[in-house]
Amino acid sequence: MIPSNVTLVDVGPRDGLQNEKQAVAAAHKIELVHQLQAAGLRNIEVTSFVSPKWVPQMGDNAEVMAGIRRAPGVRYSVLTPNMKGLEAALAADRALWPDEIVVFGAASEAFSHRNINCSIEESIERFRPVVEVAHREGIKVRSAISCALGCPYQGEVTPDEVERVVVMMKGIGVDHCGVADTIGVGTPRRVQAAMERALKHYPLAEVSGHFHDTYGQALANIYACLELGIATFDASIAGLGGCPYAKGATGNVATEDVVFMLNGLGIETGIDIDALVDAGKTISDVLGRPPVSRAAKALLAKR
């Protein structure tokens, strides 16, 4: 049964901008968050509390969190890959804390070793104290299981490998399970097989999909998830963010394209697509290029 309502988490301010080479001023990031919430987004991934040495683009994380005018009913999340990140996120006044934190682990051992120099199991154990402290402070914890459909080093990733990480995330108390096709190689049936493993351990409301459009499969993969009843998806305004493992490829599926499809299916999102297109154009102008979103390009051409 395809759901009648869908929740979209816009990851553009964090996952999208994090991949941009050029520095983006905090004021532009703050304005992007404001435009997204004005368009009706109720879940926004704002920034990342990581070392600015590794991700200079997110070095203004505290400034961005402090600059947001919070709207009622909006959930603001941040990425905190370790205890140091969580401590930094909670160093400000409580009013500036995130409503949700995100931790991530790979479904591929090769990816885990190549990127963070440890096994999947070791990486998950690092999150255990992060989850404990977040819960103690009343903060929800969302996980992202990266490379769930394929790995740039290992190749194919099996549903068994995905389920293994799902079980470990559940074991440390993570509240929500996000399954991510980091390199965009997933196709609908394979996506359903991976998602079914997550649904064995998490309720429908606590499973989401994060799809990259590297091979043009993201919307088809979202529809495949809708067929399973999954009703939460990540998307990125204007298609912000490339795919670092596929040169020249697009990254996150564009929020505008997802909303256009969902509108066509009669699925409620609470999002005003015209205001969404405006938000995408504003940040794309800052970056000096047109939006990646096909729907946005078509709608802007009609104005």
C-alpha positions as CSV (number, residue, x, y, z in Angstrom):
1,M,0.0,0.0,0.0
2,I,1.5,3.3,-1.1
3,P,1.4,5.8,1.7
4,S,-0.8,8.9,1.5
5,N,1.7,11.1,3.2
6,V,5.5,11.3,2.9
7,T,8.1,13.0,5.0
8,L,11.1,14.5,3.2
9,V,14.3,15.3,5.0
10,D,16.2,18.0,3.1
11,V,19.9,17.2,3.5
12,G,21.1,20.0,1.1
13,P,22.5,22.4,3.8
14,R,24.7,19.6,5.1
15,D,25.2,16.7,2.8
16,G,24.8,18.8,-0.3
17,L,26.9,21.8,0.6
18,Q,29.5,19.6,2.3
19,N,30.6,18.4,-1.2
20,E,31.0,21.9,-2.6
21,K,34.6,23.0,-3.3
22,Q,33.9,26.7,-3.0
23,A,33.3,28.2,0.4
24,V,29.7,29.1,1.1
25,A,29.1,31.8,3.7
26,A,27.2,31.0,6.9
27,A,24.6,33.7,6.0
28,H,23.8,31.8,2.8
29,K,23.4,28.5,4.6
30,I,21.1,30.1,7.2
31,E,19.0,31.7,4.4
32,L,18.8,28.3,2.7
33,V,17.4,26.7,5.9
34,H,14.9,29.6,6.3
35,Q,13.7,29.2,2.7
36,L,13.3,25.4,3.1
37,Q,11.2,25.7,6.2
38,A,9.1,28.5,4.6
39,A,8.5,26.1,1.6
40,G,7.1,23.5,4.1
41,L,10.0,21.3,4.9
42,R,9.7,20.0,8.4
43,N,12.9,18.0,8.6
44,I,16.2,19.7,7.7
45,E,19.7,18.4,8.1
46,V,21.5,21.6,8.9
47,T,25.2,21.0,9.4
48,S,27.9,18.7,10.5
49,F,30.0,18.8,13.6
50,V,33.2,17.4,12.2
51,S,36.8,18.6,12.3
52,P,37.2,21.7,10.0
53,K,40.5,20.2,9.0
54,W,38.6,17.4,7.2
55,V,35.5,19.3,6.1
56,P,36.3,23.0,6.0
57,Q,32.8,23.8,4.6
58,M,31.2,22.8,7.9
59,G,33.6,24.8,10.1
60,D,30.9,27.4,10.7
61,N,28.5,24.8,12.2
62,A,28.0,26.6,15.5
63,E,27.4,30.0,13.7
64,V,24.8,28.4,11.4
65,M,22.9,26.7,14.3
66,A,22.9,30.0,16.2
67,G,21.7,32.0,13.2
68,I,18.6,29.9,12.4
69,R,15.2,31.3,13.3
70,R,13.6,28.1,14.4
71,A,10.1,27.5,13.2
72,P,7.5,25.5,15.2
73,G,7.2,21.9,14.1
74,V,10.5,21.7,12.3
75,R,13.1,19.1,13.3
76,Y,16.7,20.3,12.9
77,S,19.3,17.6,12.6
78,V,23.1,17.6,12.5
79,L,25.8,14.9,11.7
80,T,27.9,14.0,14.7
81,P,30.3,11.2,13.7
82,N,31.9,10.7,17.1
83,M,31.8,11.9,20.8
84,K,33.9,15.0,20.0
85,G,31.3,16.0,17.4
86,L,28.4,15.5,19.8
87,E,30.2,17.5,22.5
88,A,30.7,20.3,20.1
89,A,27.0,20.2,19.0
90,L,25.9,20.4,22.7
91,A,28.5,23.1,23.7
92,A,26.1,25.9,22.9
93,D,23.0,27.0,24.9
94,R,20.3,24.3,25.0
95,A,18.1,26.4,22.8
96,L,20.6,26.0,20.0
97,W,20.9,22.2,20.3
98,P,19.8,20.0,17.4
99,D,16.6,18.0,17.7
100,E,18.2,15.0,16.2
101,I,21.7,13.7,15.5
102,V,22.9,11.5,12.7
103,V,25.5,8.8,12.9
104,F,26.7,6.7,9.9
105,G,28.3,3.4,9.3
106,A,29.0,1.6,6.0
107,A,27.5,-1.7,4.9
108,S,30.9,-2.5,3.2
109,E,33.9,-3.5,5.2
110,A,36.2,-2.3,2.3
111,F,34.6,1.1,2.5
112,S,34.9,1.3,6.3
113,H,38.6,0.4,6.2
114,R,39.4,2.7,3.3
115,N,37.6,5.7,4.8
116,I,37.9,5.5,8.5
117,N,40.6,2.9,8.9
118,C,38.6,0.5,11.1
119,S,36.0,-2.3,10.8
120,I,32.3,-1.8,10.7
121,E,32.0,-3.2,14.1
122,E,34.6,-0.9,15.5
123,S,32.9,2.1,13.9
124,I,29.5,1.2,15.4
125,E,31.1,0.8,18.9
126,R,32.3,4.4,18.6
127,F,28.7,5.5,18.4
128,R,27.6,3.7,21.5
129,P,28.5,6.5,23.9
130,V,27.2,9.1,21.4
131,V,23.8,7.4,21.4
132,E,23.8,7.1,25.2
133,V,24.5,10.8,25.8
134,A,22.1,11.9,23.1
135,H,19.3,9.9,24.6
136,R,20.1,11.1,28.1
137,E,19.6,14.6,26.7
138,G,16.4,13.8,25.0
139,I,17.8,13.9,21.4
140,K,16.7,11.4,18.8
141,V,19.4,9.4,16.9
142,R,19.1,8.6,13.2
143,S,21.5,6.3,11.4
144,A,22.7,6.3,7.8
145,I,23.9,3.0,6.5
146,S,26.1,4.0,3.6
147,C,27.0,1.9,0.5
148,A,24.0,-0.3,1.1
149,L,23.6,-1.1,-2.6
150,G,27.2,-1.0,-3.7
151,C,30.7,0.1,-2.8
152,P,33.3,1.9,-4.9
153,Y,36.0,-0.6,-3.6
154,Q,34.1,-3.8,-2.9
155,G,31.5,-3.7,-5.7
156,E,28.2,-5.3,-4.9
157,V,26.8,-5.2,-1.3
158,T,24.4,-7.9,-0.3
159,P,21.2,-7.6,1.7
160,D,22.9,-9.8,4.4
161,E,25.6,-7.2,4.8
162,V,23.0,-4.5,5.1
163,E,21.1,-6.4,7.7
164,R,24.3,-7.0,9.7
165,V,24.7,-3.3,10.1
166,V,21.0,-2.7,10.8
167,V,21.2,-5.2,13.7
168,M,24.3,-3.5,15.1
169,M,22.7,0.0,14.9
170,K,19.6,-1.4,16.7
171,G,21.9,-3.0,19.3
172,I,23.4,0.3,20.4
173,G,19.9,1.9,20.6
174,V,19.8,4.0,17.3
175,D,16.2,5.1,16.9
176,H,15.9,5.4,13.1
177,C,17.5,3.4,10.3
178,G,18.3,5.2,7.1
179,V,19.5,3.0,4.1
180,A,21.7,4.9,1.7
181,D,22.7,4.2,-1.8
182,T,25.9,6.3,-1.6
183,I,27.1,5.6,-5.2
184,G,23.7,5.5,-6.8
185,V,24.0,2.0,-8.3
186,G,20.8,0.6,-6.8
187,T,17.8,-0.5,-8.9
188,P,14.2,-1.0,-7.6
189,R,14.2,-4.7,-6.8
190,R,17.6,-4.6,-5.2
191,V,16.6,-1.6,-3.2
192,Q,13.4,-3.4,-2.0
193,A,15.6,-6.4,-0.9
194,A,17.8,-4.1,1.2
195,M,14.9,-2.2,2.7
196,E,13.1,-5.4,3.7
197,R,16.1,-6.3,5.8
198,A,15.8,-3.0,7.7
199,L,12.1,-3.5,8.1
200,K,12.7,-6.8,9.9
201,H,14.2,-4.8,12.8
202,Y,12.7,-1.3,12.7
203,P,9.0,-0.2,12.4
204,L,7.9,1.3,9.1
205,A,7.9,4.8,10.5
206,E,11.6,4.5,11.5
207,V,13.0,3.4,8.1
208,S,14.0,5.8,5.4
209,G,15.8,5.8,2.1
210,H,18.7,8.1,0.9
211,F,19.3,7.7,-2.9
212,H,21.8,9.2,-5.2
213,D,20.9,9.8,-8.8
214,T,24.3,8.8,-10.3
215,Y,22.7,6.4,-12.8
216,G,19.3,8.1,-13.0
217,Q,17.6,5.5,-10.7
218,A,16.8,7.6,-7.6
219,L,13.1,8.3,-8.4
220,A,12.5,4.7,-9.4
221,N,14.1,3.5,-6.2
222,I,11.9,5.9,-4.1
223,Y,8.8,4.5,-5.9
224,A,10.0,1.0,-5.1
225,C,10.2,2.0,-1.4
226,L,6.7,3.5,-1.5
227,E,5.5,0.1,-2.7
228,L,6.8,-1.3,0.6
229,G,5.0,1.5,2.6
230,I,8.1,3.4,3.4
231,A,7.2,7.1,3.8
232,T,10.4,8.9,4.7
233,F,13.2,9.9,2.3
234,D,16.2,12.2,2.2
235,A,16.6,14.6,-0.7
236,S,18.7,17.6,-1.5
237,I,17.5,21.0,-2.7
238,A,18.6,21.7,-6.3
239,G,20.4,18.3,-6.3
240,L,23.2,19.8,-4.3
241,G,26.2,17.6,-3.7
242,G,28.1,15.5,-6.2
243,C,29.1,11.9,-5.9
244,P,32.7,11.8,-4.8
245,Y,33.2,8.2,-6.2
246,A,31.9,8.8,-9.7
247,K,33.6,11.7,-11.5
248,G,31.1,14.2,-12.9
249,A,28.1,12.3,-11.6
250,T,25.2,13.8,-9.8
251,G,24.8,13.1,-6.2
252,N,21.7,13.3,-4.0
253,V,18.3,13.2,-5.7
254,A,16.8,16.7,-6.0
255,T,14.1,17.6,-3.5
256,E,12.1,19.4,-6.3
257,D,12.1,16.2,-8.5
258,V,10.9,14.1,-5.6
259,V,8.1,16.5,-4.7
260,F,7.0,16.8,-8.4
261,M,6.7,13.0,-8.5
262,L,4.9,12.7,-5.2
263,N,2.5,15.5,-6.2
264,G,1.7,13.5,-9.4
265,L,0.9,10.5,-7.2
266,G,-1.4,12.5,-5.0
267,I,0.8,12.0,-2.0
268,E,0.8,14.8,0.6
269,T,4.2,16.3,1.6
270,G,3.1,19.7,2.9
271,I,5.7,21.3,0.6
272,D,5.0,24.2,-1.8
273,I,6.9,23.3,-4.9
274,D,7.1,26.9,-6.2
275,A,8.7,28.1,-3.0
276,L,11.0,25.0,-3.1
277,V,12.1,25.9,-6.6
278,D,12.8,29.5,-5.4
279,A,15.0,28.1,-2.6
280,G,16.9,25.9,-5.1
281,K,17.4,28.8,-7.5
282,T,18.7,31.1,-4.7
283,I,21.4,28.7,-3.5
284,S,22.3,27.7,-7.1
285,D,22.8,31.4,-7.9
286,V,25.2,31.6,-4.9
287,L,27.1,28.7,-6.3
288,G,27.1,30.2,-9.8
289,R,25.3,27.4,-11.6
290,P,21.8,26.3,-12.5
291,P,19.9,23.8,-10.3
292,V,20.6,20.1,-11.1
293,S,16.9,19.4,-10.6
294,R,15.0,18.6,-13.9
295,A,11.7,19.7,-12.4
296,A,13.2,23.0,-11.2
297,K,14.6,23.7,-14.7
298,A,11.3,23.0,-16.3
299,L,9.3,25.1,-13.8
300,L,11.7,28.0,-14.0
301,A,11.5,27.9,-17.8
302,K,7.7,28.3,-17.7
303,R,7.9,31.5,-15.5
